[in-house]
Amino acid sequence: MNKLPKGIIVILFTIIFNFFFWQEKFGINLVFFAFLFGGILYFLNPETRNKKQTLLAIAGIGISSFGLLYHNSFFSKFMFFSSVFLFVASLMEKQIKTIYYLIPSGFLGIITSPFKKHTFFKAPKTGLSGKSWKWFKLSIIPLSVTIFFMVIYSMANPVFTNKLNYLVENLGDYLANLFHHYPFARFIFIAFGLLLGIGIYYYQSLGLFDESEKTHDVDLKRIRRPVFENHSEIPRKSFSTMALKAENNIALLTLISLNALLLFVNLLDINVFFVQDHALNSDFSSQLHKGTWMLIFSIILSAGIVLYIFRRNLNFYKKNQFLKIATYVWIAQNMLLALSVIARVYHYILHHGLAYKRIGVIIFVIATIVGLVTLAYKVKNRKTTSFLLRVNGISIFSILLIVSIFNWDVIIAKHNFAHAESKKIDYLFELTLSDKTLPILDQNRHLIKQKNYSYRKWSSDFPWVKNQSLTQRLDARIAKFKVEYKKRSWLSWNLSDEETAKYFGINE
């Protein structure tokens, strides 16, 4: 594998790229393509193939591939490409190990590398070297011998002559109508595939994050700064214990005050959501939901306060036990506040149904709770902020990968229509869900029909409501799906499209 010239790999990459993706939808073609050429790149880089980041990227590609083939959502594709960028960068970048540096580095490296100087663009040397002569013999000599025997066989066999003439004539017609078979847009598409292949196999690091990566220490180190007396040049002692004591007391007083304030807020939430949750009607639930983002902002700000307090030598102050206890209580209360955010969203869903943003808030809060746990670990074990960011980068990436497995559009549609009688469902939103929900929408046509002309006021956001009712819009989407599905080949296969096609009886 290592002896195979990269130039040949890039040419194969371009040819298969053109065959797999021209006028096709991302589906099984993307998974096959990624595993084929990703495998080649993996074996070309034995030094970095066993890095933790590389193995994480491979796991990411595998998990997101499942989601892509299962429900083919935009988010599963997003996580798939993020995993691919992570995979390429983890193999090709020698200095960078942090995930939130690797993904943008992989993306930027792929799109910029084709425009840098490398061996793919080097002009051939004049004359025939030994290696060039070898390739010449491997190509020209067999071709010449084959043509010679074709002439002999055509003279000896008239049937063979007719078939050969038919082949040559049709090949000539095909070449004469080359731009009919390959329009200009396709040549642009092929050129894009070529640049993509060059960017991956002739990858050159931009070095944007190399310096930042060097400062990523895991453990905090005590910095002893000399303290001068009366502006003299003679240091009084190596550090000021009084300054640390004052800083500790200020931080402790601040956290005690904030803990008392947050305790009152949390008790109110416990009373609302768990003691008097029967009193939560639709309007009150909406009012609570409006403050959700401010609570999330407060949690993030709270984490920033802890990071500021434990940024330097206060981590090494011997009498900071009470400060750490107050910090742990502060973190625990913020976790309780995060749970109350989830409770707010849950009650809003009870009255208004599922939607992308509501699911997104819950996922974000889960990631925030994980971040708070790692923040407590950082304080306890004197870790750096860089360590915290690195660990949370991996945790967020992992959470998003798990989320990409679920078929959220179908989950949203099934839940909302199952509770349509008891919830205030936005039927315009339901009609914006992806094609995989078309069978569910069709099954609940009677519910949609009841609201056929109830959305005229939304004409500025959805212009089609001026000319179409909800059921007419549904029929138009179904017709469009049937036309587009018939245009695609097996390369675009994914399970959700196949199940939708079966439901509507579409014959390939």
Residue pairs with C-beta under 8 A, 6 or more apart in sequence:
1 40
1 43
1 44
2 43
2 44
2 46
6 44
6 119
6 120
6 201
6 202
7 119
7 120
9 37
9 40
9 197
9 201
10 120
10 194
10 197
10 198
10 201
10 202
11 197
13 37
13 193
13 194
13 196
13 197
13 200
13 201
14 190
14 193
14 194
14 197
16 33
16 36
16 37
17 33
17 190
17 193
17 196
17 197
18 186
18 189
18 190
18 193
20 29
20 30
20 32
20 33
20 491
21 29
21 30
21 33
21 189
21 193
21 491
22 186
22 189
23 487
23 488
24 488
24 489
24 491
24 492
25 72
25 488
25 492
25 494
25 497
26 68
26 72
26 77
26 492
27 68
27 69
27 72
27 491
27 492
27 493
27 494
27 497
28 69
28 490
28 491
28 492
28 493
28 494
29 491
29 492
30 68
30 77
30 80
31 65
31 68
31 69
34 61
34 65
34 80
34 84
35 61
35 65
37 197
37 200
38 61
38 84
38 87
41 87
41 88
41 91
41 200
41 201
42 49
42 54
42 58
42 91
43 49
44 201
45 91
45 92
48 54
48 90
48 91
48 92
48 94
49 91
51 90
51 91
51 97
53 86
53 90
53 97
53 99
53 102
54 87
54 90
54 91
56 86
56 90
56 99
56 394
56 397
57 83
57 84
57 86
57 87
57 90
58 87
59 401
60 79
60 82
60 83
60 86
60 87
60 397
60 401
61 80
61 83
61 84
61 87
63 79
63 401
63 402
63 404
63 405
64 76
64 77
64 79
64 80
64 82
64 83
64 401
64 404
65 80
66 405
67 73
67 75
67 76
67 79
67 80
67 404
67 405
67 406
68 76
68 77
68 80
68 494
69 493
69 494
69 495
70 76
70 405
70 407
70 494
70 495
70 496
71 406
71 407
71 408
71 409
71 410
71 436
71 494
71 495
71 496
72 436
72 494
72 495
72 496
72 497
73 404
73 407
73 408
73 409
73 434
73 436
74 434
75 403
75 404
75 408
76 404
76 405
78 404
79 400
79 401
79 404
82 103
82 397
83 401
84 106
85 102
85 103
85 104
85 106
85 107
85 110
86 99
86 102
86 103
86 106
86 397
87 106
88 106
88 109
88 110
88 200
88 203
89 96
89 102
89 103
89 105
89 106
89 109
90 102
90 106
92 106
92 109
92 203
92 205
93 102
93 105
93 106
93 109
93 205
94 205
95 205
95 207
95 210
95 213
95 214
96 102
96 105
96 209
96 210
96 213
97 213
97 216
97 390
98 209
98 213
98 216
98 386
98 389
98 390
98 393
99 390
99 393
99 394
99 397
100 389
100 393
101 209
101 212
101 213
104 208
104 209
105 205
105 206
105 208
105 209
108 206
108 208
109 199
109 203
109 204
109 205
109 206
110 196
110 199
110 200
110 203
111 199
112 199
112 204
112 206
113 198
113 199
113 200
113 202
113 203
113 204
114 195
114 198
114 199
114 202
116 204
118 198
118 202
118 204
119 202
120 198
120 202
124 132
125 132
128 136
150 164
153 160
154 160
154 161
154 164
155 161
174 181
215 386
216 384
216 386
216 387
216 390
217 384
217 386
217 387
218 383
218 384
218 386
218 387
219 382
219 383
219 384
219 387
220 315
220 316
220 382
220 383
220 384
222 313
222 315
222 316
223 312
223 313
224 238
224 239
225 238
225 239
226 235
226 237
226 238
227 235
227 236
227 237
227 238
227 239
227 240
228 234
228 235
228 236
229 235
229 236
239 313
244 313
244 314
244 317
245 317
245 319
247 314
248 314
248 317
248 319
248 320
248 323
251 309
251 314
251 323
252 322
252 323
252 326
254 305
255 309
255 323
255 326
255 327
255 329
255 330
256 326
258 302
258 305
258 330
259 326
259 329
259 330
259 333
262 330
262 333
262 334
262 337
263 333
265 337
266 333
266 336
266 337
266 340
269 337
269 340
269 343
270 340
272 279
272 280
272 288
273 280
273 340
273 343
273 344
273 347
277 347
280 288
280 347
281 351
282 351
282 352
282 424
285 344
285 347
285 348
285 350
285 351
285 352
286 348
286 351
286 352
288 344
288 347
288 348
289 344
289 345
289 347
289 348
291 344
292 341
292 344
292 345
292 361
295 337
295 340
295 341
295 344
296 341
296 361
296 364
296 365
296 368
298 337
299 334
299 337
299 338
299 341
299 368
299 372
300 368
302 330
302 331
302 334
303 334
303 371
303 372
303 375
306 327
306 330
306 331
306 375
306 379
307 375
307 385
307 388
309 323
309 327
310 327
310 378
310 379
311 385
314 320
314 323
315 379
315 382
316 382
324 379
324 380
327 376
327 379
328 376
328 379
331 372
331 375
331 376
334 372
335 369
335 372
335 373
338 365
338 368
338 369
338 372
339 369
341 361
341 365
342 362
342 365
345 358
345 361
345 362
348 358
349 358
350 423
351 423
351 424
352 423
352 424
352 425
352 426
353 412
353 415
353 416
353 419
353 423
353 424
353 425
353 426
354 411
354 412
354 415
354 416
355 412
355 426
355 429
356 408
356 412
359 408
359 412
363 399
363 400
363 403
366 399
367 392
367 395
367 396
367 399
370 392
370 395
370 399
371 388
371 392
371 395
374 388
374 391
374 392
374 395
375 388
377 383
378 384
378 385
378 387
378 388
407 436
407 496
409 433
409 434
409 436
409 437
410 436
410 437
410 440
410 496
412 433
412 437
413 430
413 433
413 437
413 440
413 441
414 440
416 423
416 425
416 430
417 425
417 430
417 440
417 443
417 444
417 447
419 425
420 444
420 447
427 447
427 448
427 451
427 454
427 455
427 470
428 455
428 458
428 462
428 465
428 470
430 437
430 441
430 448
431 441
431 448
431 470
431 473
431 474
431 477
433 441
435 477
435 481
435 496
435 497
435 500
436 496
436 497
436 499
436 500
438 474
438 477
438 478
438 481
438 500
438 503
438 504
439 499
439 500
439 503
439 504
441 448
441 474
442 474
442 478
442 503
442 504
445 471
445 474
448 470
448 471
448 474
449 470
449 471
451 470
452 469
452 470
452 471
453 469
455 462
455 465
455 470
456 465
456 466
458 465
459 465
459 466
464 473
465 473
468 476
478 504
481 500
481 504
482 504
482 506
485 497
485 500
485 501
485 506
485 508
486 506
486 508
501 508
